[in-house]
Amino acid sequence: MFCVHFSKRAEAISFLKAVDHTQGNWYLKEYNNHFAVLGETGSSLDWLYYQEAVDGLLMVIRDRKWLGWIEGVLKHRYYYVDQQEVQRILEIGHEFEDKPPKSLNLPDVNLKLRAAIQKYLSGDRNVDFDGLSVYCLEDLHSTVIEYTGLLIDEYKQEESFQLLLDSWRCRVHHKDTGIQLLHLLENGSLHYYHDEGNPLSESETLLYRRQYPDDSIKDLPLRWNITPALVHAPDELIIYSDKRNDSELELLMSIFEEKASWKPLSEFPFEIS
């Protein structure tokens, strides 16, 4: 018999779902003050049940404990008290679960957690989930701190980018450069055109950046596709494209807001050279 004891029914159900795929080898038993998930093992099945238990416990801890540990570190180690900030950092942590960024060298939480669970079990077939959770948190405490620090770094970068985005919005909505309309054609790459139909040149963008200086654009590379729109800050920007999921075009729509409009490629008014 393999038995895992839980103080919360939701955690017991999560474990049962994690281990009892289709075989029906595990079942839930409810008591007055706790819940138990039991597996009927035989000598030839001991190792199978042990592996299923480790996998199930790992899944329940990641699903129901991990973000709570991070929140505790945020509040008591890094002293975050603003609940909105805490919530956003936890959201980033949840996003990392689905798609961890390749740019970050995140610690292998699953590997460390699995090792801690196996160490706690040590062949025992009678497990207290609350005790296991406390043990794992203590064993992985430095890892949780490191991981939370990386989430904070990501949050700060996101916050800095949001401030930069706000400054770009302020420029295109309030800086008068005399440019009324620019057309932006996307046909594999991005090309800007004046309202008369002549292409916007890099030398013009350089000239306008000197004539209408702004700290938010002074270091932008001239050949970045977004730079000409920010430098010239037209009263209206019309984007011609059949691609709705282009990140640069979406960024321009976000910056220009009501000053930007989207039209299909077929409506581009000028001859493409």
N, C-alpha and C positions, 0 to 999 in steps of 0.2 A: 504494500500500500504506500502510495506517495500522497502526501497531504500538505496543502498550502493554506494557512490560516490568514484571514483578512478581517479587519475591523470595519471596513466599508464594503457594502454590497456592490457598489459600482466598480470597485477595483477587482472584486472577485469575479464579476461578470466579464470584465475586460480580460482577465487572465483565462477564464474558461473559453472565451471566443478565440483567444490567441492559440490555445493548445488543442482545442477540440474541433478540428477542421471538419472532418466527415466521419471519423472513426467511432465516435461515441465512447471513447475510453475514459473520459473524465466526466465527473458530475459534481453538481453543487449541493452542499448540505447546509441548511440554515439552522443556527442555534440562537439562543436568547440574546447573546452579546457579541457574537461573531459569526463569520461565514467561513466555510471550508470548501476547497475544491480538491477532490480526491481522484486519484488514478489507481485503478486496480492493476497492479504490476504482478508479473510472474518472473521467474528467474531469467528467462530468455528476453524479457522486455524491460528489465531494470534500466539498461543503458538508454533505450529509446525514451522512456519516461523522463529520465534525468535530462536528456538533451531537450525534450519538449518543454520541460519545466524551466530550464535555463532560458530558452528562447522566449517563452511566455513571460517570465519575470522581467526580462530585459525590455520587452515591448511595453509592459504595464508601467515600468519605471520611466521609460522615455515618454510615454503618452500622458502620465498622470502626476509625475513627480519632477521631471527635469526642469520645466519652466518655473515651477515653484521654487526650486533650488536657486535658479538664476535670479528670481525676484528677491529672494532673501539676501543674496550677495549684493545685488544692486542697492538695497536699502541699508544693509548693515555693514558692508565693506566699502562700497563706493558712495554711500550716503545720498542716494537719489531719493528725494521726498516728493517731487512733483509726480502725481499719478499719471498724468498724460505722457510725461517723458518715460516713465517706467513701462507704461502700456505699449508705447511705440517700440521700445527696445525689445520687449517680449514678442511683439509682432515680427520684428526682424529675426529674432531667434526662431520663431515658428517658420518663417520663410526659409531660413537656413536649413531647416529639417528637410524641406522639399527639394531645395536646389541650393546647396552650398556654393558660394562663389569660388571660382577657380583661383582668384587672386589672393585668397587668404589661406594660410597654412593652419587650418583648424585641427585641434587635437582629435584623435580618433576616439570619440566618446564611447561608441559601441564596443570597441575592443577593450577599453579600460573597464567599462561597466560589466562586460561579460566576465572578465577576469575576477572582478570583485565578487560577483554573484557566485561563481564557481568556488572561490575561496571560502565564502560564507557557508555554502552548502556542505562542502567537504564530505560528500557522500551521504549527508543526512537526508532522510526521506520525510521529515516532519519540519516544515518551514513556517516561520512567523514573518509575514510580509512587512509589517511595521518595523520589526527588528532588522530585517534585511535592508530596508530603505535607509534607516539610520546608519547602518554599517557602510552602505555604499556611498552615502553622502560624506561620511568621514573619510573614506578611502579615496574619494575623488574630489575632495574639497579644493585642492590646489588646481585641479583641472577645471572645475566649475568657475573658479576665480579667473583663470586664464581665458576661458571661453567667454565669460561675461565681459571681460576687458575688450575682447575683439568685437563683441556686439556694440559696446559703447563707442569704440573707434568708428565702426560703421555708421552708428547713429550720428556722431559728430560730423562725419563727412557728408552725410545726408543733410544735416542741418546747415552746414556751410554751403552746400550746393543750393539749398532752398533760398538762403540769403542772397547768393549770386543770381539765382533765377529772378528773385524779386527786384534786384537792381537792374537786370536786363529789361524786365517789364516796365520799370519806372522810366528807363531810357526811351524805349520805343513808344511809350504813351505820352511822354512829356518833352522829349528833345525835338526841337523843330529844326530839321536839316534842310527843309525846302523840297524834299522828295515826296511827291504825292502818291505815286504808285510804282511798285515793282512787280514784275511777273516772274514767277519761279517755275521753271520747267524741270520735271523729273522724268528722264527717259533712260535710266541706267545710271546716270549721274545728274548732279544738280547744276542748272545754269540760270543766271539771273538776267533779266532784260528790262530796259527802260520802257516806259509806256509808248515811246515812239518806235520800239521794235529793235533797237540796237542793243547788243549784249553789254552787260556791265563788266568793266575791265578791272583787273587787280590794282592798276595804278589809280583808278578813281577811288577805290576803297581805301587805299593808303592815304590819298589826299584828304578824303572826308574824315578819316580817323585823326588826322592832324588838325583839321579845321574845327572838328567837334569832339574834343578830347573828353574822355570819361575813364575813370579808374577801372570800371567794370569790363572794359573792352581793350584796354591798352596792351595787354599781354596775349590777346587771342591771336593764334596763327592766321595769317591772311588767307591761307588755302583751306582752312576749315570751312565746311559748307555753310555753317550758321553765321560766320563772321560778317559777310556782306550785308545780310539783313539787319544785324545789330548795329553795324557802323552807319549805314544809310538811314536806318529807322524810318521807313516810309510811312505815310499816313494809312496806306492800304497795301496789303501783300496778298496777291492771288497765286495760289499754288495749283499747278496743273499736274495731276498724277492719277494713275489708276491703282497705286499701291497705298493701302490704308494702314499698313503696319510698319511703315518706315519710321525708325526711331528719331531721325533728324527732323523729318517733317512734322511728326507729332510734337517734338520739342518746340518747333517754330509756332505751331498752332497754340501751344500752351503759353508761349511768351507773348505773342501778338493778340491772343484772345479775339475780341470782336473785330479787330483790325485785319484779321486774316480770314480768307475764304478758300474753299477747296472746289476745284472744278476738274472734270475728267480731261484726260490728255487730249482727247479729240477736239476740245474747245480752245486749245492754244491758238492765239490769234495771228501768230507770225510764222513765217517760213523758217523751218529748221535747217540751218546750214550744215 
